[in-house]
Amino acid sequence: MVAALQALIAGGPSGDKGLAFLPIINAAQEFHAQYRVISFVSGNGIRYLTQFSQYFDPINNHEVFYSYQGLTADGKYWISAILPISNQLLPADSKNPPNGQSWDDFNNGFPAYIASLTTS
């Protein structure tokens, strides 16, 4: 995980898989958006928006958050900040699929759904 974070800090591509994140969560990173390298006084890290889930879950204000994952310059410490966010375009929770879709339609269209959220 340290090597993956170091590669991202060095400007490596974020790719389609989940970005470096601690603490470990027993779920998958559904998406990441607004990825950017940001330095702090004694190190560097990355920031991004994300949401974790064990199933295809609508992105919502209850579960989406801002993440900062960094390393101190000496490599001794991993810095992790997790902050709640809210966006008026997102639903309050994940009880229902967006736009009145069935769960099957939502699951089948999940990649397009994520693409539409992260590019708008």
Backbone as JSON, one array per atom type, in Angstrom:
{
  "sequence": "MVAALQALIAGGPSGDKGLAFLPIINAAQEFHAQYRVISFVSGNGIRYLTQFSQYFDPINNHEVFYSYQGLTADGKYWISAILPISNQLLPADSKNPPNGQSWDDFNNGFPAYIASLTTS",
  "N": [[0.83, -1.18, 0.0], [1.99, 1.22, 0.73], [3.86, 1.61, -1.33], [2.09, 1.94, -3.47], [0.83, 4.35, -2.76], [3.05, 6.05, -2.76], [3.68, 6.0, -5.49], [1.42, 7.3, -6.55], [1.67, 9.82, -5.35], [3.97, 10.63, -6.62], [2.99, 11.31, -9.03], [1.83, 9.36, -10.56], [-0.69, 7.64, -12.54], [-4.16, 7.65, -11.56], [-5.85, 5.61, -12.29], [-8.35, 2.96, -12.72], [-8.9, 1.44, -10.54], [-9.31, 1.24, -6.94], [-7.99, 3.91, -4.95], [-5.06, 4.4, -2.87], [-5.66, 3.8, 0.56], [-6.12, 4.11, 4.0], [-7.71, 3.7, 7.14], [-7.97, 0.13, 6.56], [-10.86, -0.97, 4.96], [-13.6, -3.15, 4.98], [-14.74, -3.35, 2.31], [-15.37, -2.29, -1.08], [-13.87, 0.39, -2.94], [-16.05, 2.43, -4.44], [-15.84, 4.48, -6.28], [-13.65, 7.13, -7.31], [-12.98, 10.59, -7.24], [-11.91, 13.87, -8.24], [-9.22, 13.62, -7.69], [-6.03, 14.54, -6.54], [-2.64, 15.58, -6.04], [-1.34, 16.75, -3.04], [0.75, 18.72, -1.04], [2.02, 18.81, 2.34], [3.35, 20.39, 5.3], [5.38, 18.6, 6.28], [5.51, 16.53, 4.41], [3.87, 14.67, 1.75], [0.83, 14.0, -0.08], [-2.29, 12.56, -1.26], [-5.48, 13.71, -2.32], [-8.98, 13.06, -2.5], [-12.4, 12.38, -3.48], [-14.61, 9.87, -2.34], [-16.4, 6.72, -1.97], [-17.23, 3.85, -0.15], [-18.4, 0.5, -0.5], [-20.15, -2.67, -0.22], [-21.6, -3.53, -2.27], [-23.16, -2.54, -5.4], [-23.9, 0.63, -4.9], [-25.92, 3.51, -4.67], [-24.33, 6.64, -5.01], [-24.2, 8.78, -2.3], [-25.19, 11.26, 0.17], [-24.89, 10.3, 2.75], [-22.84, 8.45, 2.79], [-20.65, 9.18, 1.15], [-17.36, 10.66, 1.08], [-14.59, 12.9, 1.81], [-11.21, 12.21, 1.29], [-7.93, 12.25, 2.54], [-4.78, 11.04, 2.01], [-1.6, 10.5, 3.05], [2.05, 10.65, 3.26], [4.69, 11.1, 5.58], [7.69, 13.02, 5.03], [9.94, 11.59, 5.81], [9.05, 9.03, 5.57], [8.07, 7.56, 7.7], [5.5, 7.79, 8.77], [2.06, 7.35, 8.07], [-0.44, 9.43, 6.99], [-3.82, 9.95, 7.5], [-6.84, 11.35, 6.66], [-10.27, 11.65, 7.03], [-13.16, 13.01, 5.98], [-16.54, 14.05, 6.26], [-18.74, 14.89, 3.55], [-21.1, 16.85, 1.66], [-23.45, 17.14, -0.96], [-25.71, 18.9, -2.87], [-26.74, 17.7, -5.13], [-26.74, 15.02, -4.71], [-28.51, 12.1, -3.43], [-29.97, 11.74, -0.12], [-29.53, 9.26, 1.09], [-28.92, 5.72, 0.44], [-31.19, 4.24, -0.17], [-32.84, 3.89, -2.38], [-32.54, 3.24, -5.92], [-31.25, 5.7, -8.25], [-33.3, 7.97, -10.21], [-35.69, 6.49, -10.36], [-35.12, 3.9, -11.19], [-35.02, 0.29, -11.53], [-33.43, -2.02, -9.25], [-31.97, -3.94, -10.66], [-31.59, -2.72, -13.19], [-30.1, -0.51, -12.37], [-27.78, -1.75, -11.28], [-26.77, -3.02, -13.59], [-26.14, -0.81, -15.12], [-24.18, 0.48, -13.69], [-21.35, 1.23, -14.14], [-21.66, 3.28, -16.12], [-23.23, 5.06, -14.68], [-21.47, 5.85, -12.59], [-19.48, 7.06, -14.18], [-20.95, 9.22, -15.21], [-21.4, 10.72, -12.9], [-18.81, 11.4, -12.06], [-17.75, 12.95, -14.06], [-19.26, 15.19, -14.27]],
  "CA": [[0.0, 0.0, 0.0], [2.9, 2.37, 0.77], [4.4, 1.78, -2.69], [1.02, 2.47, -4.3], [0.67, 5.76, -2.41], [4.24, 6.76, -3.25], [3.53, 6.14, -6.95], [0.41, 8.33, -6.79], [2.27, 11.1, -4.95], [4.96, 10.96, -7.65], [2.29, 11.71, -10.24], [1.32, 8.2, -11.29], [-2.12, 7.73, -12.85], [-5.06, 7.11, -10.54], [-6.41, 4.36, -12.81], [-9.75, 2.63, -12.47], [-9.02, 0.72, -9.28], [-9.33, 2.1, -5.77], [-6.77, 4.6, -4.56], [-4.51, 4.04, -1.56], [-6.55, 4.24, 1.64], [-6.09, 3.5, 5.32], [-7.63, 2.31, 7.54], [-8.56, -0.83, 5.64], [-12.31, -1.12, 5.12], [-14.06, -4.41, 4.38], [-15.63, -2.99, 1.21], [-14.63, -1.77, -2.24], [-14.01, 1.8, -3.28], [-16.97, 2.47, -5.58], [-15.37, 5.48, -7.24], [-12.86, 8.24, -6.76], [-13.09, 11.78, -8.08], [-11.17, 15.05, -7.79], [-7.89, 13.17, -7.23], [-4.98, 15.54, -6.72], [-1.52, 15.51, -5.11], [-1.24, 17.95, -2.21], [1.83, 18.65, -0.06], [1.85, 19.46, 3.64], [4.63, 20.88, 5.82], [6.42, 17.58, 6.42], [5.29, 15.39, 3.52], [3.0, 14.79, 0.58], [-0.25, 13.04, -0.11], [-3.32, 12.72, -2.28], [-6.84, 13.94, -1.82], [-10.0, 12.64, -3.44], [-13.72, 12.04, -2.96], [-14.86, 8.45, -2.54], [-17.42, 6.03, -1.18], [-16.99, 2.41, -0.09], [-19.6, -0.32, -0.33], [-20.0, -4.08, -0.54], [-22.47, -3.79, -3.42], [-23.36, -1.31, -6.17], [-24.65, 1.5, -4.01], [-25.97, 4.88, -5.18], [-23.49, 7.61, -4.3], [-25.17, 9.53, -1.5], [-24.64, 12.16, 1.19], [-24.64, 9.61, 4.01], [-21.65, 7.6, 2.72], [-19.54, 9.76, 0.39], [-16.5, 11.46, 1.94], [-13.3, 13.43, 1.35], [-10.1, 11.46, 1.87], [-6.54, 12.66, 2.32], [-3.87, 9.96, 2.38], [-0.26, 11.04, 2.82], [3.21, 10.09, 3.94], [5.67, 12.1, 6.01], [8.88, 13.04, 4.17], [10.88, 10.53, 6.22], [8.42, 7.75, 5.3], [7.76, 6.84, 8.94], [4.11, 7.89, 9.18], [0.97, 7.47, 7.09], [-1.42, 10.41, 7.46], [-5.13, 9.67, 6.92], [-7.94, 12.22, 7.1], [-11.54, 11.25, 6.43], [-14.1, 14.06, 6.34], [-17.83, 13.94, 5.57], [-19.1, 15.98, 2.65], [-22.49, 16.84, 1.23], [-23.67, 17.8, -2.24], [-27.16, 18.98, -3.09], [-27.13, 16.85, -6.26], [-26.78, 13.61, -4.27], [-29.59, 11.76, -2.5], [-29.59, 11.69, 1.3], [-29.08, 7.91, 1.45], [-28.87, 4.78, -0.69], [-32.34, 3.34, -0.07], [-33.44, 3.65, -3.69], [-31.7, 3.61, -7.05], [-31.63, 7.01, -8.78], [-34.18, 8.12, -11.37], [-36.75, 5.5, -10.36], [-34.69, 2.65, -11.83], [-35.04, -0.94, -10.74], [-32.08, -2.36, -8.8], [-31.28, -4.65, -11.74], [-31.14, -1.73, -14.19], [-29.04, 0.29, -11.75], [-26.58, -2.58, -11.22], [-26.25, -3.23, -14.95], [-25.65, 0.47, -15.64], [-23.35, 1.13, -12.67], [-20.18, 1.95, -14.68], [-22.1, 4.52, -16.76], [-23.7, 5.92, -13.59], [-20.28, 6.44, -11.96], [-18.87, 7.96, -15.16], [-21.73, 10.46, -15.3], [-21.2, 11.51, -11.67], [-17.43, 11.88, -11.89], [-17.4, 13.88, -15.13], [-20.13, 16.38, -14.25]],
  "C": [[0.88, 1.25, 0.0], [3.45, 2.66, -0.62], [3.34, 2.38, -3.62], [0.8, 3.96, -4.03], [1.86, 6.57, -2.91], [4.16, 6.99, -4.76], [2.52, 7.24, -7.3], [0.96, 9.72, -6.46], [3.27, 11.57, -6.01], [4.31, 11.34, -8.98], [1.78, 10.57, -11.08], [-0.17, 8.34, -11.53], [-2.97, 7.09, -11.75], [-5.71, 5.82, -10.99], [-7.85, 4.15, -12.43], [-9.96, 1.92, -11.14], [-9.04, 1.72, -8.12], [-7.98, 2.72, -5.48], [-6.32, 4.14, -3.18], [-5.39, 4.64, -0.46], [-6.29, 3.42, 2.9], [-7.02, 4.31, 6.22], [-8.31, 1.41, 6.51], [-10.03, -1.0, 5.99], [-12.72, -2.39, 4.39], [-15.13, -4.12, 3.33], [-14.76, -2.46, 0.08], [-14.87, -0.27, -2.4], [-14.87, 1.87, -4.54], [-16.49, 3.42, -6.67], [-14.34, 6.35, -6.54], [-12.94, 9.38, -7.76], [-12.28, 12.91, -7.44], [-9.81, 14.68, -7.19], [-6.86, 14.25, -7.54], [-3.89, 15.33, -5.66], [-1.45, 16.84, -4.36], [-0.14, 17.73, -1.17], [1.39, 19.26, 1.26], [3.24, 19.74, 4.18], [5.71, 19.8, 5.85], [6.18, 16.35, 5.54], [4.38, 15.71, 2.36], [1.89, 13.75, 0.66], [-1.2, 13.3, -1.26], [-4.65, 12.99, -1.6], [-7.81, 13.5, -2.9], [-11.33, 12.44, -2.71], [-13.95, 10.57, -3.25], [-16.03, 7.96, -1.7], [-17.1, 4.54, -1.26], [-18.32, 1.68, 0.09], [-19.28, -1.77, -0.66], [-20.9, -4.49, -1.7], [-22.56, -2.48, -4.21], [-24.38, -0.45, -5.44], [-24.74, 2.89, -4.62], [-25.07, 5.79, -4.34], [-24.43, 8.57, -3.59], [-24.48, 10.32, -0.39], [-24.36, 11.49, 2.53], [-23.3, 8.87, 4.0], [-20.47, 8.19, 1.97], [-18.68, 10.62, 1.34], [-15.25, 11.93, 1.21], [-12.22, 12.63, 2.07], [-8.79, 12.14, 1.54], [-5.67, 11.55, 2.86], [-2.46, 10.45, 2.06], [0.81, 10.3, 3.59], [4.11, 11.24, 4.39], [6.92, 11.95, 5.13], [9.87, 11.94, 4.53], [10.3, 9.13, 6.01], [8.0, 6.97, 6.53], [6.26, 6.8, 9.26], [3.18, 8.05, 7.98], [-0.04, 8.42, 7.71], [-2.75, 10.12, 6.75], [-6.16, 10.61, 7.52], [-9.18, 11.82, 6.32], [-12.58, 12.25, 6.92], [-15.41, 13.9, 5.58], [-18.02, 15.13, 4.64], [-20.58, 15.85, 2.33], [-22.58, 17.6, -0.09], [-25.15, 17.76, -2.53], [-27.65, 18.12, -4.25], [-27.27, 15.38, -5.88], [-27.98, 13.34, -3.38], [-29.07, 11.67, -1.07], [-29.02, 10.34, 1.69], [-29.14, 7.01, 0.22], [-30.05, 3.81, -0.7], [-32.93, 2.97, -1.43], [-32.47, 3.99, -4.8], [-32.16, 4.95, -7.62], [-32.58, 6.9, -9.97], [-35.25, 7.05, -11.47], [-36.41, 4.18, -11.02], [-34.96, 1.46, -10.91], [-33.6, -1.19, -10.28], [-31.31, -3.08, -9.89], [-30.76, -3.67, -12.79], [-30.0, -0.89, -13.63], [-27.73, -0.5, -11.72], [-25.96, -2.77, -12.59], [-25.66, -1.95, -15.53], [-24.69, 1.18, -14.7], [-22.12, 1.83, -13.24], [-20.56, 3.27, -15.36], [-22.58, 5.53, -15.72], [-22.51, 6.62, -12.92], [-19.61, 7.42, -12.91], [-19.63, 9.28, -15.25], [-21.56, 11.34, -14.07], [-19.81, 12.13, -11.6], [-17.0, 12.84, -12.99], [-18.24, 15.13, -15.12], [-19.71, 17.35, -13.17]]
}
